[in-house]
Amino acid sequence: MPYSYLDKNSAPYRFDESLVQGHAGIGATMHWDKLQLSLILRATTGEEETNKDNFSYGSLSMTWAL
């Protein structure tokens, strides 16, 4: 059986994942003649059992039709 350093010494790099993760999002879009502007905001719960911080982010996009 071969020896694996990564397998034997991986304990500090392992983390406990939560079984359930929540996601929520809301968005809005505005249309003008040839322009579209969209804003989307998202929030998730923490993935790790040891780090319960929520994660929030958003995206803004603008599209112009030629």
Secondary structure, DSSP 8 states (H G I E B T S, - for coil): ----HHHHT-GGG---B-S---EEEEEEEEE-SSEEEEEEEEEE--SBSS----EEEEEEEEEE--
